[in-house]
Amino acid sequence: MPLKKNKNNAGSDFEKARPTESPGMRRTPHHARGQQTIENIRRATLNEIQSGGLGNLSTTRIAKAAGLSPGGLYGYFTNKEAIIYSIIEDWIRKFTRSIDDIHPRKTGCKSLFEYISDLQRAVLPIFTDEPGIHPILPLLFSNPDLSDLDKVHSADHAQLIADAIVFLHPNVPNIEAIAMAKTWTIIATAVLSESLSGDPKQAHYFEKNLMISIYALASHLVISADTTRHG
């Protein structure tokens, strides 16, 4: 399902898109009522995906669920693809805030393993508390526009996590901390997405195995850095 680019936006603008500059968004809401309408449209879209599936999604169904006329919806978005882009953009923004909020500099955390636990507790609700989000997450890998958006923000996420790692263990080289952080975000996104889309009875085991994997990576990183420093 390719996103349709607004002809007035260059490709680089997509990568730098802010909430008010999403491709296909017709109106920039500056007041509370307009911002709430945007949020209502996003929420209605997610609920429609949750109940009817991504394949049955239409602007007519979204407008009705959001309490708008089709014309009212088109006053904000050009098509359903633009709404999905806006949803993913908002979801990524929440993901970024959740990572930033639990930086050891802010929480006083002293242990890398405690930080990893805090990190998983912080990001898990971003996956589980958004009905309808997991069917569209695969678009991050298959849709060029969303993939570009994800790459930019993934770099930010990796840098935030790497900064926390180096804050807790200054002897870890930044390049290795970033590699660890990127590995964590790739594994976490894949495992948590599978956890949500698969058998709910297995969700706990997916999450437990994710923690074991990240603990193992962190242990190797710290031991390797300490060995290099004392070697």
C-alpha positions in Angstrom: 0.0 0.0 0.0 2.2 2.9 -1.2 1.8 6.2 0.4 0.9 9.0 -2.0 3.3 11.9 -1.7 2.0 15.5 -1.7 3.4 17.0 -4.8 4.4 20.1 -2.9 6.7 18.1 -0.6 10.1 16.9 -1.6 11.4 13.5 -0.5 13.7 15.1 2.0 10.8 16.8 3.7 9.3 13.4 4.4 12.4 12.4 6.3 12.2 15.5 8.4 8.5 15.5 8.8 7.0 16.9 12.0 3.5 16.3 13.2 2.2 19.3 11.4 4.0 18.5 8.1 3.0 14.9 7.5 2.7 14.0 3.8 -0.9 14.4 2.7 -2.0 16.5 5.7 -4.0 19.4 4.2 -4.5 21.5 7.3 -2.1 22.4 10.1 -4.0 22.5 13.3 -2.9 25.4 15.6 -5.8 25.3 18.0 -7.0 22.7 20.5 -10.1 21.8 18.5 -8.2 21.1 15.3 -5.6 19.1 17.2 -8.3 17.1 18.9 -9.9 16.4 15.5 -6.6 15.0 14.2 -6.4 12.8 17.3 -10.0 11.6 16.8 -9.2 10.7 13.2 -6.1 8.7 14.2 -8.0 6.9 17.0 -10.9 6.1 14.7 -8.5 4.7 12.1 -6.8 2.5 14.6 -10.2 1.2 15.9 -11.3 0.5 12.3 -8.1 -1.4 11.7 -8.6 -3.3 14.9 -12.2 -4.3 14.1 -12.2 -4.6 10.4 -8.6 -5.1 9.3 -6.2 -3.0 7.3 -7.5 -4.4 4.0 -11.1 -3.1 4.7 -10.0 0.4 5.8 -11.6 3.3 3.9 -11.9 7.0 4.4 -15.7 6.7 4.5 -15.4 4.3 7.4 -12.8 6.4 9.2 -14.9 9.6 8.8 -18.0 7.9 10.2 -16.1 6.5 13.1 -14.6 9.9 13.8 -17.9 11.7 13.7 -17.0 13.6 10.5 -18.4 13.9 7.0 -16.1 12.6 4.3 -15.5 16.2 3.3 -14.6 17.1 6.9 -12.0 14.3 6.9 -10.6 15.4 3.6 -10.2 18.9 5.1 -7.4 17.4 7.2 -6.0 14.5 5.1 -5.8 13.7 1.4 -6.3 10.0 1.8 -6.1 7.0 4.2 -2.4 6.5 3.5 -1.7 10.0 4.8 -3.6 9.1 8.0 -1.6 6.0 8.5 1.6 8.0 8.0 0.4 10.4 10.7 -0.4 7.5 13.0 3.0 6.0 12.6 4.7 9.3 13.0 2.8 9.9 16.3 3.6 6.4 17.4 7.3 6.8 16.8 7.3 10.1 18.7 5.8 8.4 21.7 8.5 5.7 21.4 11.2 8.4 21.4 9.7 10.1 24.5 9.5 6.8 26.4 13.2 6.2 25.8 14.2 9.7 26.6 12.2 9.8 29.9 14.0 6.8 31.4 17.6 8.0 30.7 19.7 7.3 33.8 20.6 11.0 34.0 16.9 11.6 34.7 16.0 8.6 36.8 19.2 8.1 38.8 19.5 4.5 37.6 23.0 3.1 38.4 22.9 -0.3 36.7 22.8 -1.2 33.0 20.6 -4.2 33.7 18.2 -2.1 35.7 18.1 0.4 32.8 17.4 -2.4 30.4 14.4 -3.5 32.6 13.2 0.1 32.8 13.5 0.4 29.0 11.4 -2.6 28.3 8.8 -1.5 30.8 8.7 1.9 29.2 8.3 0.8 25.6 6.1 -2.2 26.1 2.9 -0.1 26.5 3.7 1.7 23.3 3.2 -1.7 21.5 0.4 -3.1 23.7 -1.8 -0.1 24.5 -2.5 1.1 20.9 -5.3 -1.0 19.5 -4.9 -1.5 15.7 -1.2 -0.5 15.7 0.4 -3.9 15.2 -1.1 -4.6 11.7 0.5 -1.5 10.3 3.9 -1.8 11.9 5.1 -4.1 9.1 4.7 -1.1 6.8 7.8 0.3 8.5 9.8 -2.2 6.6 7.9 -2.5 3.3 6.7 1.0 2.6 9.5 3.3 1.3 8.1 6.5 2.8 7.5 4.9 6.2 10.8 3.1 6.0 12.6 6.4 5.5 10.8 7.9 8.5 11.7 4.9 10.6 15.4 5.1 9.7 15.7 8.7 10.8 14.0 8.1 14.1 15.7 4.8 14.7 19.0 6.6 14.6 17.7 9.0 17.3 16.6 6.0 19.4 19.9 4.3 19.0 21.8 7.4 20.1 19.6 7.9 23.1 20.1 4.3 24.3 23.8 4.5 23.5 24.2 7.6 25.5 22.6 5.9 28.4 24.9 2.9 28.1 28.0 5.1 28.0 26.6 7.2 30.9 26.5 4.0 33.0 29.7 2.5 31.6 32.1 5.2 30.3 34.6 2.6 29.2 32.3 1.3 26.5 33.2 2.8 23.2 30.4 4.9 21.7 30.5 3.0 18.4 29.9 -0.3 20.3 27.2 1.3 22.4 25.4 2.5 19.2 25.7 -1.0 17.7 24.2 -2.5 20.8 21.4 0.1 20.8 20.6 -0.6 17.2 20.6 -4.3 17.8 18.2 -3.8 20.7 15.7 -1.7 18.8 15.7 -4.2 15.8 15.2 -7.2 18.0 12.6 -5.5 20.3 10.5 -4.2 17.4 10.5 -7.6 15.7 9.9 -9.7 18.9 7.2 -7.4 20.3 5.4 -7.2 17.0 5.4 -11.0 16.8 4.2 -11.2 20.4 1.2 -9.0 19.6 0.2 -10.7 16.4 0.7 -14.3 17.6 -0.8 -16.5 20.2 -1.5 -14.3 23.3 -0.5 -17.2 25.5 3.0 -17.0 24.1 3.4 -13.2 24.6 5.0 -13.6 28.1 7.6 -16.0 26.7 8.4 -13.7 23.8 9.0 -10.8 26.3 11.0 -13.0 28.6 13.2 -14.2 25.8 13.7 -10.6 24.6 15.0 -9.7 28.1 17.3 -12.7 28.1 18.7 -11.7 24.7 19.3 -8.1 25.7 20.9 -9.1 29.0 23.3 -11.4 27.1 24.2 -8.6 24.7 24.7 -6.1 27.5 26.9 -8.6 29.5 29.1 -9.3 26.5 29.4 -5.5 25.8 30.5 -4.6 29.4 32.8 -7.6 29.8 34.4 -7.0 26.5 35.0 -3.3 27.3 36.4 -4.1 30.7 38.7 -6.7 29.3 40.0 -4.3 26.7 40.6 -1.6 29.3 42.5 -3.9 31.7 44.2 -5.8 28.9 
